[in-house]
Amino acid sequence: MVGAALFFATRLAIGAAPKPDKPATPVTQSVGGRHRPPEPDGTWALVQDVERVPAGRRIRSGILLIVMLTALGAIAALVIVICGALVLSALRSAVQ
């Protein structure tokens, strides 16, 4: 559940990443023909050339993560209190 909350918080804070272009699969001439490997669709960028995530986005995602984990903790505490109250009332009824 915490993993799902983290994933949801990250998606809300950062947004969906652009999907890479998928080139069309090359078609062979015959059914039993040899398959040739697909040709690369472009050049790959080095890690140093990739644009870094802005600080504002990181701060926003951190705050959203803290809020979601706090809400998740509050819900878990409420469930534990309710279950404890049910068990206690059941024990009192059983003793009487």
C-alpha positions as CSV (number, residue, x, y, z in Angstrom):
1,M,0.0,0.0,0.0
2,V,2.9,2.3,0.8
3,G,4.4,1.5,-2.6
4,A,1.1,2.4,-4.3
5,A,1.0,5.7,-2.4
6,L,4.6,6.5,-3.4
7,F,3.8,5.7,-7.0
8,F,0.7,7.9,-7.0
9,A,2.5,10.8,-5.3
10,T,5.3,10.6,-7.8
11,R,2.9,10.6,-10.7
12,L,1.0,13.6,-9.4
13,A,4.1,15.6,-8.6
14,I,6.1,14.8,-11.7
15,G,3.5,13.9,-14.3
16,A,3.6,11.2,-16.9
17,A,6.9,10.9,-18.7
18,P,6.9,11.2,-22.4
19,K,6.9,7.8,-24.1
20,P,9.7,6.9,-26.5
21,D,8.9,6.6,-30.2
22,K,8.4,3.1,-31.3
23,P,9.6,2.4,-34.9
24,A,7.6,0.1,-37.1
25,T,8.7,-3.5,-37.0
26,P,10.5,-4.4,-40.3
27,V,8.5,-6.9,-42.4
28,T,10.4,-9.8,-43.9
29,Q,9.8,-10.9,-47.5
30,S,8.8,-14.5,-46.7
31,V,7.3,-16.2,-43.7
32,G,10.3,-18.4,-43.1
33,G,12.8,-15.7,-44.0
34,R,15.6,-14.6,-41.7
35,H,14.8,-11.8,-39.3
36,R,17.2,-8.9,-39.4
37,P,17.6,-6.8,-36.3
38,P,15.8,-3.5,-36.3
39,E,17.9,-0.5,-37.1
40,P,18.4,2.1,-34.4
41,D,15.9,5.0,-34.6
42,G,18.4,7.6,-33.4
43,T,21.3,8.4,-31.2
44,W,21.3,7.9,-27.5
45,A,22.2,10.8,-25.2
46,L,24.8,10.4,-22.6
47,V,23.7,10.6,-18.9
48,Q,25.5,13.9,-18.6
49,D,23.5,15.4,-21.4
50,V,20.1,14.5,-19.9
51,E,18.2,17.4,-18.4
52,R,18.1,17.4,-14.6
53,V,14.8,17.5,-12.7
54,P,14.2,21.1,-11.5
55,A,14.4,21.8,-7.8
56,G,10.9,23.1,-7.6
57,R,9.5,19.9,-8.9
58,R,11.6,17.9,-6.4
59,I,10.3,20.1,-3.5
60,R,6.7,19.8,-4.6
61,S,7.0,16.0,-4.9
62,G,8.6,15.8,-1.5
63,I,5.8,17.8,0.1
64,L,3.1,15.7,-1.7
65,L,4.9,12.5,-0.5
66,I,4.9,13.7,3.1
67,V,1.2,14.7,2.9
68,M,0.2,11.3,1.5
69,L,2.2,9.3,4.0
70,T,0.7,11.4,6.8
71,A,-2.8,10.7,5.5
72,L,-1.9,7.0,5.2
73,G,-0.6,6.9,8.7
74,A,-3.7,8.6,10.1
75,I,-6.0,6.1,8.3
76,A,-4.0,3.2,9.6
77,A,-4.2,4.6,13.1
78,L,-7.9,5.0,12.8
79,V,-8.4,1.4,11.6
80,I,-6.3,0.1,14.5
81,V,-8.3,2.1,17.1
82,I,-11.6,0.9,15.6
83,C,-10.5,-2.7,15.5
84,G,-9.2,-2.4,19.1
85,A,-12.6,-0.9,20.2
86,L,-14.4,-3.8,18.5
87,V,-12.2,-6.4,20.2
88,L,-12.6,-4.7,23.6
89,S,-16.4,-4.6,23.3
90,A,-16.5,-8.2,22.2
91,L,-14.4,-9.2,25.2
92,R,-16.7,-7.3,27.6
93,S,-19.7,-9.0,26.1
94,A,-18.1,-12.4,26.4
95,V,-17.2,-11.9,30.1
96,Q,-20.7,-10.7,31.1
